[in-house]
Amino acid sequence: MLLAIDIGNTNVVLGVFEGERLRESWRIGTKASITADEYAVIMKDLFAFSGIDFKQIDGIIISTVVPPLLSIMAEMSRKYFKIEPLVVTSELKTGITLSYENPREIGADRIVNAAAAFRLYGGPLIIIDFGTATTFCAVTAKGEYLGGAITPGVKISAEALYQRAAKLPRVELTRPRTIIGRDTVSAMQAGILFGYAGLVDGIVERMKKELSPDARVIATGGLAELVAPETRSAIEVRPNLTLEGLRLIYDANR
């Protein structure tokens, strides 16, 4: 079995693959202060709920945008799984060409998502990852990763509104019934969600003009299923795209 670990700024996503099948996945909070031993305890409990034993894991791959956590996860892999993890970098075989001025600057999650989407759908593609930041990545029909755009994530935008406007409360990110909010909470929800959907449409439209009008749009990330349905763009949501990409890259580099 393969253990895939994607370390984001807000969440660590874990997935266990049995061959090509994603047997189980979990999402836990990202905390740089947690030790390798503590992460191992959390994983052991999660594995136990699904009837998986550490001894069944024979491969580990890690992607991270939080550098301090890489050494912690690598230590956990060596100590508790007796495995040297494969770490995603721009130098691995991915199945795509990184046509970027400095490939080492590309976030590991963006590489993984692009590799997975191109393998699954071919190109041209626009891949949106609704995470702490929302990233838009462009891949050509030939599998060339061109780059993209990065915006503040939905939660960052909502939190900034709460922190910088004295009379506005912190609100739950849910869909309001109408765009015209009849109270402060629903007005904020309408502005955040529908406003963000408009942002997505605007960037997708501009990227299609530069990339291809036929570009397929794929979305992943924790808030993809909330935002994507509110856009005018034809967006296919693939919740486990990053985990699938980690498996593909592991197989290509094994």
N, C-alpha and C positions, 0 to 999 in steps of 0.2 A: 504494500500500500504506500501511497505517496501522501505526505503532509505538505500542503501548500499554505504559506503564510504571507499575507499581504498587510504590511504595517502602514496605516495611514495616520494622519494627524489627529483624527477623532476616534477611529476604531481600528482594531486589529481583526482582520477577517481570516478565519481558519477553514480549510477544507481538506477532507480526506478522500482520496480517489482510490477506488478499487478497479484497476485497469483504467478504462476511459470513463467509467461511471463515477460521478460525484456521490459518494455514499452519504456524507454528512457535512454540514457546514455550520459555523458559529460566528458570532460577532461580539467582541468584547471591547471594553474601553481602552484607549491608548493611554498608558501611564508610564512615563520615562523613569519614575522613581521605583517601579516594581522590579524586583530582582529576578534572575534566571530561575531560582528555586520557586518563587511565587508563581511565575508563569507556568512552570511545570505542574504545580498543584492545581491551578485552574484548568489546564489541559487534561490532567488525569481525571478530574471530576466530569468534564464534558465528555471525554472518551467513554467513561463508565456508563453514562446515560445511554450511549449508543452501542454498547457492547463491543467496544474497540480497545485493544490492549496496545501499550507502547511497543511491545515486541513485534507487532504486526507491521509497523512502519519500517520500510526499508529504503526510503528516500525522502529528502526534505528540500524544498526550494523556498527561498525568501525574497520578496521584493519589499523595499521600504523607501519612504520619503522622510523618515525620521532617523537620521544617522545614529544618534545615541542608542537607539534600541537594537541596532543591528548586532552589536557585540553581545548584548544581553541574550537575544534570541539564538545567536550562534553558540554561545556558551551553554544554553539550555539544550540545544540539539546534541551537542557533544556529550554533555554530562548525563542526560536522561535517555537519549535515543541511541547514543554511541554512533552518531552519524555526522559527517562533515557536510553542512548544508551547501547547496548551490545557491549563489547570490546573484540576482539579476543585475546585469550591467549592460552598457551599450556594446560591449565586446562579445557578448554571447550570440550564438546562432538563434535568430528569431523568425526567419522566413520573410522578413521585410528588409528593405534598404533604408538606413537612417540618413536621409538627405537633409541634414541639419548642419548649421554652421559649426556647432560644437556638440556632437552627439552625447558627450559626457554630461551635458547640462540637462538632458531630457530626463524627467522623472521616471523611475522604474515602472510605476503604475501606468504611465502613458505608453511606454514601450510594450508592456504586457497586453494592455487593452488593444492596441493597434495590431499586434501580432495575432491575437485571438480572433479579432473581427475579420482580418484579411483572410485568415485560414478558413473561417466559417462562411464568409460571404463573398470573398473576392473584393475588387475595388471597382470604381472609386468609392471612398467611404469618408464619412464624418462621424467620429466617435466622441460622444459626450459622457463625461464622468461627473456625476453630481456628488461631489465629496465636500470636504472642508472648503476647498476651492473647486470651482467648476471648470473643467478643462475641455477644450474642443480640439480634436486632432484630425488632420487631413491626410488621407492615404490615397495615392493614385491607383489607376487600374493596373499598373505594373508593380504595385507593392512598394512604392517609395513613400516613406514617411516624410512629409514636408514640414511639419510643425503645426501651429494652430494658435489658439487664443486661451488666455487664462483670466477668469473673473472671480470676484469674491463669491463664495458659496451662499446658498439660500440662508443657512443658519447664521453665517457671519453678517449678512445684510440685515437680518431680523434683529440680531443682537446689537448691532451698531445703532439701529433706530431706537431701541430701548435705552441704550446707555447714553445717547447724545441728546435725546428729547426728554426733558424732565417730567412731563405729564403723561408720557406714553408708557403703558405697561409691557411686560414681557408676555408674549402670546404664544399659544400652541400653533404649530404649523399644520393647519388643516384647511380644507377647501371651504370657503364661505358659500352661502347659498346664492349670492348675487354680487356683482361688481360694485353696486352702490351699497356700501355698508351703512346700516342704520344705527350703529353704535361704534365706539372706538375700537373695540377688539375686532369686530368683523371688517371694519374699514382698513385696519392694519393688515389683516389676513388677506383681504382682497388686493391691496397694494403690493404686498410681498409676493404672493403666489402669481397673480395675473400679470403683475409687472415683470416678474422674473420670466414668465412664459414668453412675454414680448421680447425680452432681452435674448432669449434662446432663438426665437424666430428670426430676429434681426441678424444675429451672428451666422446662423445657418444659411440664410439667404445670401449674405455677402460671401461666405465661403464657397457656396455653390457657384457663384459667378466666377470665382477665381479657379476653382477646382474642376467642377463639371456639374451641369444642371441635373445630371442623372445620378449624382452621388447618393448612396444609401446612407441613412442616418440611424446609428445604433446608440442606445443610451444604457448606462449602467450606473451604479452608485446607490447609496442609501435613500436618496430622495427622487430617484428617476421615476418611480411609479406615481409620485405625487405631482411632479411638474410636467412630465412628458404629455399626459392626456390633455393638458390645458393649452398646448401649443397648436399652431396651425400646421406645423411641419409634420410630415409622416415619419414618426419616430418609432422604431422597434425597441422595446425595453428588454435587455438581457441581464438579469440581476447577477448572474454568476460569471460574467464575462472575464473578470480579472482572474478568478480561480481557474477557469478553463484555459486562459492564456498561460498561467504558470505551469499547468500540466503539459501543454504543448511545448513550451520552451524547455522544460525538464527533459522531455522525451527527445527533443532535438539535440540536446547537449550531453545526454547520458553516455 
